[in-house]
Amino acid sequence: MKSLIRTGVLLLGCLFLLLPVRAQWSGEASEPIQISEKYIWDDDWTIDADGNVYFYYLSPDNMRIIPYVKKVNYDGTMGWDAPIRLSAYPTLTFTMVNDYVTMDREGNLVAIVWDERLDSVNRNYTATAYKIAPDGKMLWGEEGVNLCDGESLRSGLCMKLITLEDNSTVFVYSGSLKKEDKTREGIFMQRVSADGKVLWAGRELTVSGNYPFLVNAGNNEFYMVYCTGSKPEVYVQKYDFDGNAVWARPTLVYGEGGSGTGGAMHTVLCVTSAKDGLLVGWYDDRAETYAESVYLAYIDRNGKHVFSPGDAGLKLGYSDNRQLYLQCVYNEADDAIYAIWREMDDAQTSQQLKGQKISVSGELMWRPEGMEICWMEERQAGQGSVQACKDGGAVFFYMTQSPYDYNHTKAHAVLYSSEGDLLWSTALLDGQHAASDLKSVPLRKNQWVVKIRDGRNYEGQGGAFDNFDIFAQNILTDGTLGSDAHLLANEHVVSTVASFSVSPNPVRESLNVQIETVWPAALRLTLCNLVGMEVAMLYEGRVEGSEMLSLTRPAGLKAGLYIVKAVLDGKESSVKVVLH
């Protein structure tokens, strides 16, 4: 991998100040967990229902690239004594768009390997699947299950896997399969039972297309999103338990031909599940103005477009900037969709992240141009990721990098309520290292987990921009890092704050803060800017019952929008105010 400025590709970093690595989630942003022992070529990960995280990575070992799996428990301790090595054969390492792992219905890990075990002479690859129990036992044997009916592939790309309700696993990939001197190209599907039996052996199901994505449809059915054509169109089809198409014809998701996407569609598409259907997001420059926009399609269980624009997609942001790299998530708690994307100016020197809330009927719930997740500045900004919150709203993750030094990169998480109020902002990772690929997994219990590829161990070795290890850190629902003991202790306690308001608003010379507490509590009242940074202390002391605090407006602050944040016994509330 090369640096952002040298390639123009968004490879943004997080900074960790590396201290001795501890086998638990750190309470300090400078102490994440190092996952891989050597630099990695590719990686993937997944999380189980109990919050245990499984990391899959390809790493060099004796001149070969070896796939390893490592388990990290919910509390950040190591789940196994050592990583599990899956294959000793030469492995396909240059395909960077695979999903390698998923969880089955019983809490076991299913993993996939591409290697040369059947045809090392011609460098042809085969796909092999493994199932690993939570205790590390290999449930499908040490050699796994071959998915290609004993044959090798000329190529394989975009492997995806998903577990159905009967605990079988469906695998799909696009490539070229040679069998009995006949070569077939397209998307191949295979299904393996819970006990490791290949169910579609000898009849690999083929679809004309490439770059598949899978979403569970329930009732032992699944959706597959895929592309066709050199100027691609995007389709979705539902398949049943036996791999038969459910709909009479696939639904055209996106029919504008990929104009201005700047790359293959598998690097542009965002595919995820939603209520009674699935979401497909992308960006394009259909008007050929050199200013892309982000779009979202919502397909229901019958293959119909939920949003009225149909295969044109619902436009999510109306700024004049270039809009790229959409990510989205459906939140069942408030029945809404949350999206994040990257924006840049015409010169591509100033960048920012935008967020949007979308109703399930296709209404933009926040401002038309989107919510500023981070402000437009002269820097690289991106690697956006979004996850749902259990009470509604969403947490947005992003990274920024100095335009003057490749190593000056940062990572943040910001939580927005369903109404669009900023509840907290946390600096996750802040140090002095080249890094890239910030990703997150869904909320489990009281925390999210992020991972990045960090190059701190290779600085000064000529590979600072090419070699990376995997690092991971947790983020709790209150924006803190480390142990969730304080959250568990108060899990069933009524919030300390009964009501909280500020008047007058706008604020000129003074402000009155009305606060009601359920019981006596320690109060810390601060004024913050819109990214959550404290700019003034307003009050610190104890309050009891209903109190009115008359405070003077802090001197030296510019007029504009701010946040008054109240923290009572660790519980936060906030109100937006305008200073005149």
C-alpha positions as CSV (number, residue, x, y, z in Angstrom):
1,M,0.0,0.0,0.0
2,K,1.2,3.5,-0.7
3,S,0.5,6.8,1.0
4,L,-2.6,8.9,0.4
5,I,-0.8,11.7,-1.4
6,R,1.4,9.4,-3.4
7,T,-1.5,7.4,-4.8
8,G,-4.5,9.6,-4.3
9,V,-6.2,6.5,-2.8
10,L,-7.9,6.9,0.6
11,L,-5.6,5.0,2.9
12,L,-6.1,6.9,6.1
13,G,-4.5,6.2,9.5
14,C,-5.2,6.0,13.2
15,L,-2.5,6.9,15.6
16,F,-1.7,4.7,18.6
17,L,1.2,5.6,20.9
18,L,2.4,2.1,21.4
19,L,3.0,1.0,25.0
20,P,3.5,-2.6,26.0
21,V,0.5,-4.5,24.7
22,R,-1.9,-5.8,27.3
23,A,-4.2,-8.7,26.9
24,Q,-7.3,-6.7,27.8
25,W,-9.2,-3.7,26.4
26,S,-7.2,-0.7,27.5
27,G,-8.7,2.3,29.2
28,E,-6.3,4.5,27.3
29,A,-6.6,5.4,23.6
30,S,-2.8,4.8,23.3
31,E,-3.0,1.1,24.2
32,P,-5.0,-0.9,21.7
33,I,-4.5,-4.7,21.3
34,Q,-2.1,-5.9,18.6
35,I,-3.7,-8.8,16.8
36,S,-1.3,-10.0,14.1
37,E,2.3,-10.9,14.9
38,K,3.8,-10.1,11.5
39,Y,2.7,-7.7,8.8
40,I,-0.5,-8.8,7.0
41,W,-1.5,-9.0,3.3
42,D,-5.3,-9.2,3.8
43,D,-7.7,-9.7,6.7
44,D,-11.3,-10.0,7.7
45,W,-13.2,-10.4,11.0
46,T,-16.6,-11.2,12.6
47,I,-18.2,-11.1,16.0
48,D,-20.5,-13.5,17.8
49,A,-23.6,-12.9,19.9
50,D,-21.6,-12.7,23.1
51,G,-19.2,-10.0,21.8
52,N,-16.2,-12.3,21.1
53,V,-14.3,-11.1,18.0
54,Y,-12.6,-13.4,15.5
55,F,-9.8,-12.1,13.4
56,Y,-8.7,-13.7,10.1
57,Y,-5.5,-12.6,8.5
58,L,-3.0,-13.7,5.9
59,S,0.6,-13.3,7.1
60,P,4.0,-14.4,5.8
61,D,5.7,-17.5,7.2
62,N,8.7,-19.2,5.6
63,M,8.2,-17.6,2.2
64,R,4.5,-18.5,2.1
65,I,1.4,-16.5,3.0
66,I,-0.5,-18.3,5.7
67,P,-4.1,-17.8,6.9
68,Y,-4.5,-17.5,10.6
69,V,-7.5,-17.1,12.9
70,K,-7.3,-15.5,16.3
71,K,-10.1,-15.1,18.9
72,V,-10.4,-12.1,21.3
73,N,-13.0,-12.3,24.0
74,Y,-15.5,-9.6,24.9
75,D,-13.2,-8.3,27.6
76,G,-10.2,-8.1,25.4
77,T,-8.4,-11.2,26.7
78,M,-7.2,-13.8,24.2
79,G,-9.6,-16.6,23.5
80,W,-7.0,-19.2,22.5
81,D,-3.5,-19.9,23.6
82,A,-2.2,-19.2,20.0
83,P,-3.6,-18.3,16.6
84,I,-5.0,-21.2,14.6
85,R,-3.1,-21.8,11.3
86,L,-5.6,-23.0,8.6
87,S,-3.5,-23.9,5.6
88,A,0.2,-24.5,4.8
89,Y,-0.2,-24.3,1.1
90,P,0.6,-21.3,-1.1
91,T,-2.3,-19.0,-0.7
92,L,-4.1,-16.5,-3.0
93,T,-3.1,-13.1,-1.5
94,F,-3.7,-10.5,-4.1
95,T,-7.5,-10.6,-4.0
96,M,-8.5,-7.9,-1.5
97,V,-12.3,-8.0,-1.8
98,N,-13.2,-11.3,-0.1
99,D,-15.2,-12.0,3.0
100,Y,-13.3,-14.8,4.6
101,V,-15.3,-15.5,7.8
102,T,-18.8,-15.6,9.2
103,M,-20.6,-17.0,12.4
104,D,-23.0,-19.9,12.2
105,R,-26.2,-20.2,14.3
106,E,-24.5,-22.1,17.1
107,G,-21.6,-19.7,17.7
108,N,-19.0,-21.5,15.5
109,L,-16.7,-19.7,13.1
110,V,-16.8,-20.6,9.4
111,A,-13.7,-19.6,7.5
112,I,-12.6,-19.8,3.8
113,V,-9.1,-20.3,2.3
114,W,-7.9,-20.0,-1.3
115,D,-4.8,-22.1,-1.9
116,E,-2.9,-24.2,-4.4
117,R,-3.3,-27.5,-2.6
118,L,-4.8,-29.2,-5.8
119,D,-2.7,-27.6,-8.5
120,S,0.5,-25.9,-7.4
121,V,2.2,-26.6,-10.8
122,N,-0.2,-24.3,-12.7
123,R,-0.8,-22.0,-9.8
124,N,-4.5,-22.7,-9.9
125,Y,-6.5,-22.3,-6.7
126,T,-9.2,-24.1,-4.9
127,A,-11.6,-22.9,-2.1
128,T,-11.7,-24.8,1.2
129,A,-14.0,-24.1,4.1
130,Y,-13.3,-24.7,7.8
131,K,-15.6,-24.7,10.9
132,I,-14.0,-23.8,14.2
133,A,-15.8,-24.2,17.6
134,P,-15.5,-21.5,20.3
135,D,-12.9,-23.6,22.0
136,G,-10.8,-23.9,18.9
137,K,-11.8,-27.4,17.8
138,M,-11.8,-28.0,14.0
139,L,-15.3,-29.3,13.4
140,W,-14.9,-30.0,9.7
141,G,-11.5,-31.6,10.1
142,E,-7.9,-30.3,9.8
143,E,-8.1,-30.2,6.0
144,G,-11.5,-28.6,5.8
145,V,-14.2,-29.1,3.1
146,N,-13.4,-28.5,-0.6
147,L,-16.0,-26.3,-2.3
148,C,-14.9,-26.8,-5.9
149,D,-15.8,-30.5,-6.3
150,G,-12.2,-31.5,-6.4
151,E,-11.3,-29.0,-9.1
152,S,-9.1,-25.9,-9.2
153,L,-10.0,-22.4,-10.3
154,R,-8.2,-20.3,-12.9
155,S,-9.2,-17.4,-10.8
156,G,-11.4,-16.5,-7.9
157,L,-12.8,-13.2,-6.8
158,C,-15.1,-11.7,-4.2
159,M,-15.9,-14.7,-2.1
160,K,-18.9,-14.2,0.2
161,L,-20.4,-16.6,2.7
162,I,-23.6,-16.6,4.8
163,T,-25.3,-19.0,7.2
164,L,-28.9,-20.0,6.8
165,E,-31.5,-20.8,9.4
166,D,-30.8,-24.6,9.2
167,N,-27.2,-23.7,10.1
168,S,-25.9,-24.6,6.6
169,T,-23.5,-22.1,4.9
170,V,-23.8,-20.8,1.4
171,F,-20.6,-19.7,-0.4
172,V,-20.5,-17.6,-3.6
173,Y,-17.6,-16.4,-5.7
174,S,-17.0,-15.1,-9.2
175,G,-14.3,-16.6,-11.3
176,S,-13.4,-19.3,-13.9
177,L,-13.9,-23.0,-13.2
178,K,-12.4,-25.6,-15.5
179,K,-14.0,-29.1,-15.2
180,E,-13.8,-32.0,-17.7
181,D,-11.9,-29.7,-20.1
182,K,-14.7,-27.2,-20.1
183,T,-14.3,-23.8,-18.7
184,R,-17.2,-21.8,-17.2
185,E,-17.1,-18.3,-16.0
186,G,-19.5,-16.4,-13.8
187,I,-20.7,-16.5,-10.2
188,F,-20.6,-20.0,-8.6
189,M,-22.7,-21.0,-5.6
190,Q,-22.2,-23.9,-3.2
191,R,-23.9,-24.9,0.1
192,V,-22.4,-26.9,2.9
193,S,-24.5,-28.5,5.7
194,A,-23.9,-27.8,9.4
195,D,-21.9,-31.0,9.7
196,G,-19.7,-30.3,6.6
197,K,-21.4,-32.2,3.8
198,V,-21.3,-30.5,0.4
199,L,-24.9,-30.3,-0.7
200,W,-24.6,-29.1,-4.3
201,A,-21.6,-31.3,-5.2
202,G,-21.4,-31.9,-9.0
203,R,-23.9,-29.2,-9.8
204,E,-22.2,-25.9,-9.0
205,L,-24.9,-23.3,-9.6
206,T,-23.7,-20.6,-12.0
207,V,-25.0,-17.1,-12.5
208,S,-23.9,-14.8,-15.3
209,G,-22.2,-11.9,-13.6
210,N,-19.5,-10.9,-11.1
211,Y,-18.8,-9.3,-7.8
212,P,-21.5,-11.0,-5.7
213,F,-22.7,-9.9,-2.2
214,L,-24.9,-11.9,0.1
215,V,-27.7,-10.9,2.5
216,N,-29.8,-13.3,4.6
217,A,-33.5,-13.2,3.6
218,G,-34.8,-15.5,6.3
219,N,-36.7,-18.8,5.9
220,N,-33.5,-20.4,4.5
221,E,-33.4,-18.0,1.6
222,F,-30.8,-15.4,0.7
223,Y,-30.4,-12.3,-1.6
224,M,-27.5,-12.0,-3.9
225,V,-26.5,-8.6,-5.3
226,Y,-24.2,-8.8,-8.4
227,C,-22.9,-6.8,-11.4
228,T,-23.1,-7.5,-15.1
229,G,-21.5,-5.9,-18.1
230,S,-18.3,-3.9,-18.7
231,K,-20.2,-0.7,-17.9
232,P,-21.9,-2.5,-15.0
233,E,-25.5,-2.7,-14.0
234,V,-26.3,-3.9,-10.5
235,Y,-29.0,-6.6,-9.9
236,V,-30.4,-8.5,-7.0
237,Q,-32.1,-11.9,-6.9
238,K,-33.5,-14.0,-4.1
239,Y,-32.6,-17.7,-3.9
240,D,-34.2,-20.5,-2.1
241,F,-32.9,-23.4,0.0
242,D,-31.8,-25.3,-3.1
243,G,-30.2,-22.4,-4.9
244,N,-33.2,-21.8,-7.2
245,A,-34.2,-18.2,-8.1
246,V,-37.3,-17.1,-6.3
247,W,-38.2,-14.1,-8.4
248,A,-39.2,-14.5,-12.1
249,R,-36.4,-12.1,-13.0
250,P,-33.7,-10.3,-11.0
251,T,-34.4,-6.7,-9.9
252,L,-32.4,-4.0,-11.5
253,V,-30.9,-2.0,-8.6
254,Y,-28.8,0.5,-10.4
255,G,-29.1,1.1,-14.2
256,E,-27.0,4.2,-14.8
257,G,-24.1,2.1,-16.1
258,G,-21.5,2.9,-13.5
259,S,-20.6,6.3,-15.0
260,G,-17.9,8.1,-13.1
261,T,-17.6,5.6,-10.3
262,G,-13.8,5.6,-10.7
263,G,-13.4,1.8,-10.3
264,A,-14.9,-1.6,-10.4
265,M,-18.3,-1.7,-8.8
266,H,-17.3,-4.1,-6.0
267,T,-15.2,-1.2,-4.6
268,V,-18.2,1.2,-4.9
269,L,-21.1,-0.9,-3.6
270,C,-22.4,-0.9,0.0
271,V,-24.7,-3.9,0.6
272,T,-26.4,-4.6,4.0
273,S,-29.7,-6.0,5.4
274,A,-32.7,-3.9,6.3
275,K,-36.3,-4.5,7.5
276,D,-37.9,-7.0,5.2
277,G,-35.3,-6.5,2.5
278,L,-31.8,-5.1,1.8
279,L,-30.0,-1.8,1.1
280,V,-27.6,-1.2,-1.8
281,G,-25.6,2.1,-1.8
282,W,-23.1,3.5,-4.3
283,Y,-21.9,6.7,-5.8
284,D,-21.8,7.9,-9.5
285,D,-21.3,10.9,-11.7
286,R,-24.3,10.2,-14.0
287,A,-24.4,13.8,-15.3
288,E,-20.7,13.6,-16.1
289,T,-20.0,16.8,-14.1
290,Y,-16.9,15.4,-12.3
291,A,-18.9,15.7,-9.1
292,E,-20.2,12.4,-7.9
293,S,-23.2,11.9,-5.6
294,V,-24.2,9.1,-3.3
295,Y,-27.3,7.1,-3.8
296,L,-29.2,4.4,-1.9
297,A,-31.7,1.7,-3.1
298,Y,-34.0,-0.2,-0.7
299,I,-35.3,-3.5,-2.1
300,D,-38.1,-5.4,-0.3
301,R,-38.6,-9.1,0.1
302,N,-40.6,-9.3,-3.2
303,G,-37.9,-7.6,-5.3
304,K,-39.7,-4.2,-5.4
305,H,-38.1,-0.8,-4.9
306,V,-39.2,0.8,-1.7
307,F,-37.9,4.3,-2.6
308,S,-39.7,6.0,-5.4
309,P,-36.7,6.8,-7.6
310,G,-36.4,3.1,-8.4
311,D,-33.2,2.1,-10.2
312,A,-32.0,5.7,-10.2
313,G,-31.5,5.5,-6.4
314,L,-32.3,7.9,-3.7
315,K,-29.9,10.8,-3.5
316,L,-28.7,11.3,0.0
317,G,-26.8,14.6,0.0
318,Y,-27.2,17.9,-1.9
319,S,-23.9,19.7,-1.4
320,D,-21.8,20.9,-4.3
321,N,-18.8,18.7,-3.2
322,R,-17.8,15.4,-4.6
323,Q,-19.4,12.6,-2.6
324,L,-17.8,9.1,-2.4
325,Y,-17.6,5.8,-0.5
326,L,-21.1,5.4,1.1
327,Q,-21.6,3.2,4.1
328,C,-25.0,2.6,5.7
329,V,-26.8,0.6,8.4
330,Y,-30.5,-0.1,9.3
331,N,-31.4,0.5,13.0
332,E,-34.4,-1.5,14.1
333,A,-34.7,0.6,17.4
334,D,-36.0,3.6,15.5
335,D,-36.8,2.0,12.2
336,A,-34.4,4.2,10.3
337,I,-31.4,4.1,8.0
338,Y,-28.1,5.9,8.8
339,A,-25.5,6.6,6.2
340,I,-22.0,8.1,6.1
341,W,-19.9,9.3,3.1
342,R,-16.8,11.2,2.3
343,E,-16.8,14.6,0.5
344,M,-14.0,16.6,-1.1
345,D,-13.7,20.0,-2.8
346,D,-12.8,20.3,-6.5
347,A,-9.1,20.5,-5.7
348,Q,-9.3,17.3,-3.6
349,T,-7.3,19.0,-0.9
350,S,-10.1,19.7,1.6
351,Q,-12.3,16.8,2.8
352,Q,-14.9,16.0,5.3
353,L,-17.4,13.3,6.4
354,K,-21.2,13.7,6.1
355,G,-24.0,11.7,7.7
356,Q,-27.7,11.3,7.0
357,K,-30.7,9.7,8.6
358,I,-33.3,8.2,6.1
359,S,-36.7,7.0,6.9
360,V,-37.8,3.6,5.6
361,S,-40.1,5.5,3.2
362,G,-37.1,7.4,1.7
363,E,-37.4,10.8,3.5
364,L,-34.1,12.6,4.4
365,M,-34.6,13.3,8.1
366,W,-31.5,15.5,8.7
367,R,-30.5,18.6,6.7
368,P,-30.6,18.1,2.9
369,E,-26.9,18.4,2.5
370,G,-26.3,16.0,5.3
371,M,-24.9,16.3,8.8
372,E,-21.2,17.3,9.3
373,I,-19.6,14.3,11.0
374,C,-16.3,16.2,10.7
375,W,-15.7,19.6,9.2
376,M,-14.3,20.4,5.8
377,E,-10.6,21.2,6.2
378,E,-7.4,20.9,4.2
379,R,-6.6,17.3,5.0
380,Q,-7.5,13.7,4.0
381,A,-10.7,12.5,5.7
382,G,-12.5,9.2,5.3
383,Q,-12.7,5.5,6.2
384,G,-16.2,6.2,7.4
385,S,-18.1,3.5,9.2
386,V,-21.5,3.6,10.9
387,Q,-23.2,1.3,13.4
388,A,-26.6,1.3,15.0
389,C,-27.3,2.2,18.7
390,K,-29.6,0.2,20.9
391,D,-31.8,3.1,21.7
392,G,-31.9,4.7,18.2
393,G,-29.4,6.9,16.5
394,A,-26.0,5.8,15.2
395,V,-22.3,6.0,16.0
396,F,-20.0,7.2,13.2
397,F,-16.3,6.3,12.9
398,Y,-13.8,8.1,10.8
399,M,-10.1,8.9,10.2
400,T,-8.2,12.0,9.2
401,Q,-4.7,12.5,8.0
402,S,-2.5,15.6,7.8
403,P,-1.8,16.8,4.3
404,Y,1.8,17.6,5.3
405,D,2.9,14.3,7.0
406,Y,1.7,10.8,6.1
407,N,2.1,9.7,9.7
408,H,-0.1,12.4,11.3
409,T,-3.4,10.5,11.3
410,K,-6.3,10.3,13.8
411,A,-9.4,8.3,14.4
412,H,-12.7,9.4,16.1
413,A,-16.1,8.1,17.1
414,V,-19.1,10.4,17.4
415,L,-22.6,9.4,18.6
416,Y,-25.7,11.1,17.2
417,S,-29.2,10.7,18.6
418,S,-32.1,9.9,16.4
419,E,-33.0,13.6,16.4
420,G,-29.5,14.6,15.1
421,D,-28.1,15.8,18.4
422,L,-24.4,15.1,19.1
423,L,-24.2,13.1,22.3
424,W,-20.5,12.5,22.5
425,S,-17.2,12.6,20.6
426,T,-14.3,10.4,21.4
427,A,-10.7,10.4,20.1
428,L,-10.1,6.7,19.6
429,L,-6.6,6.4,18.3
430,D,-4.1,9.2,18.1
431,G,-0.4,8.8,17.5
432,Q,2.4,9.0,15.0
433,H,2.0,6.1,12.6
434,A,1.1,5.4,9.0
435,A,-2.1,3.3,9.0
436,S,-5.3,2.5,7.1
437,D,-8.6,0.7,6.9
438,L,-10.6,1.6,9.9
439,K,-13.6,-0.8,10.2
440,S,-16.1,-1.5,12.9
441,V,-18.4,-4.4,14.0
442,P,-22.0,-4.1,15.3
443,L,-22.8,-3.3,18.9
444,R,-22.6,-6.3,21.3
445,K,-23.7,-5.8,24.9
446,N,-22.1,-2.5,25.8
447,Q,-19.4,-1.9,23.1
448,W,-18.4,-1.6,19.6
449,V,-14.9,-2.7,18.4
450,V,-12.8,-1.1,15.7
451,K,-9.8,-2.5,13.9
452,I,-7.1,-0.8,11.7
453,R,-4.0,-1.7,9.8
454,D,-1.2,0.1,11.6
455,G,2.4,0.4,10.4
456,R,4.1,1.5,13.6
457,N,6.3,-1.6,13.8
458,Y,7.8,-1.0,10.4
459,E,8.9,2.6,10.5
460,G,12.5,3.2,9.4
461,Q,12.5,-0.2,7.6
462,G,11.6,1.1,4.2
463,G,8.1,-0.3,4.4
464,A,6.2,2.2,6.5
465,F,3.6,2.6,3.8
466,D,3.4,-1.0,2.7
467,N,3.5,-3.1,5.9
468,F,0.8,-3.2,8.5
469,D,-0.2,-5.1,11.6
470,I,-3.8,-5.3,12.8
471,F,-4.7,-3.4,15.9
472,A,-8.1,-3.3,17.7
473,Q,-9.8,-1.2,20.4
474,N,-13.2,-1.2,22.0
475,I,-15.6,1.8,22.4
476,L,-18.3,1.7,25.0
477,T,-21.8,3.1,24.5
478,D,-20.9,6.1,26.7
479,G,-17.9,6.9,24.5
480,T,-15.3,5.6,26.9
481,L,-12.7,2.9,26.3
482,G,-11.7,-0.1,28.3
483,S,-13.7,-2.0,30.9
484,D,-17.5,-1.7,30.9
485,A,-17.8,-2.4,34.7
486,H,-19.2,1.1,35.3
487,L,-21.9,0.5,32.6
488,L,-22.8,-2.9,34.0
489,A,-23.1,-1.5,37.5
490,N,-25.6,1.1,36.4
491,E,-27.4,-1.0,33.7
492,H,-30.7,-1.1,35.6
493,V,-30.5,2.3,37.3
494,V,-32.8,5.1,36.3
495,S,-30.9,8.0,34.7
496,T,-29.7,10.6,37.2
497,V,-31.0,13.5,35.0
498,A,-34.8,14.0,35.1
499,S,-34.8,17.2,32.9
500,F,-32.2,19.6,31.5
501,S,-32.8,22.9,29.7
502,V,-31.0,26.2,28.8
503,S,-32.5,29.6,28.4
504,P,-32.5,32.0,26.8
505,N,-31.5,30.5,23.5
506,P,-29.8,32.3,21.7
507,V,-27.5,33.3,24.5
508,R,-26.2,36.8,24.7
509,E,-24.7,37.9,28.1
510,S,-25.9,35.2,30.4
511,L,-27.7,31.8,30.4
512,N,-29.9,30.0,32.9
513,V,-29.5,26.2,33.2
514,Q,-32.5,24.4,34.7
515,I,-31.7,20.9,35.9
516,E,-33.6,18.4,37.8
517,T,-32.0,15.3,39.4
518,V,-33.5,12.1,40.7
519,W,-31.1,12.1,43.6
520,P,-28.1,14.3,44.8
521,A,-25.4,14.1,42.2
522,A,-22.0,15.6,41.2
523,L,-22.5,17.9,38.2
524,R,-20.0,19.0,35.6
525,L,-21.4,21.6,33.2
526,T,-19.3,22.4,30.1
527,L,-19.6,24.3,26.8
528,C,-18.3,22.3,23.8
529,N,-18.0,22.9,20.1
530,L,-19.9,20.8,17.6
531,V,-17.1,18.1,17.4
532,G,-17.4,17.6,21.2
533,M,-14.3,19.5,22.2
534,E,-14.6,21.4,25.5
535,V,-14.1,25.2,25.1
536,A,-15.3,26.4,28.5
537,M,-16.1,25.2,32.0
538,L,-19.5,26.5,33.1
539,Y,-20.1,24.9,36.5
540,E,-18.7,22.1,38.7
541,G,-20.3,21.1,42.0
542,R,-23.2,19.1,43.5
543,V,-26.9,19.6,42.8
544,E,-30.0,18.1,44.4
545,G,-33.6,18.0,43.2
546,S,-34.6,21.0,41.0
547,E,-32.0,23.8,40.6
548,M,-31.6,26.9,38.4
549,L,-28.0,27.9,37.7
550,S,-27.5,31.5,36.5
551,L,-24.2,31.6,34.6
552,T,-22.3,34.2,32.7
553,R,-21.5,33.6,29.0
554,P,-17.8,32.7,28.7
555,A,-15.7,35.5,27.3
556,G,-13.7,35.3,24.1
557,L,-15.9,32.9,22.1
558,K,-17.1,33.6,18.6
559,A,-20.8,33.6,17.8
560,G,-22.1,30.3,16.6
561,L,-23.6,27.0,17.5
562,Y,-22.3,25.2,20.6
563,I,-23.3,22.4,22.9
564,V,-24.0,22.7,26.7
565,K,-23.1,19.3,28.2
566,A,-24.1,18.2,31.6
567,V,-22.4,15.2,33.3
568,L,-24.1,13.9,36.5
569,D,-22.5,10.9,38.1
570,G,-21.2,9.8,34.8
571,K,-24.5,10.2,32.9
572,E,-24.5,12.7,30.1
573,S,-27.1,15.1,28.7
574,S,-26.6,17.9,26.1
575,V,-28.4,20.8,24.6
576,K,-27.5,22.8,21.5
577,V,-27.3,26.6,22.0
578,V,-26.5,29.6,19.8
579,L,-24.1,32.3,21.1
580,H,-24.8,35.8,19.8
